[in-house]
Amino acid sequence: MARERDELNKQIATHGQRKQLTKALRVYEQIISENLTPSSYTHTNLINAFVRSGDIAGAMKQLATMQ
């Protein structure tokens, strides 16, 4: 299961680098729907995707879910 999550984390990171926030969010939702536990790496990649896409409010909201 950790390997599956790690692979999905890489996908989130790639989508973030390409400023593809919607795709990154879909992969995050896949992690949740498969009952995988998001890691700090998952959240960091998703926050990065928000920031690179110019959605600072979304990044702050995601950060709040980590606390």
C-alpha positions, 0 to 999 in steps of 0.5 A: 500500500505504501508503494501505491501511495508513493507512486500516486505522490509522484503523480501529484508532484508531476502535475504540480510541476506542470501547474495541473491542479485539477489533475493533482486533486484527482490523484489526491482524491484517488488516494482517499478513495482507495483508503490510503493514508495521505503522507506529509509528502502527499500534502506537501506535493498538493500544497506545491500544486496549489501554489504553482497554480496560483491558488494560495488560499487553496494551499492554506486550506490544505495546510490547515488539514495537516494540523 
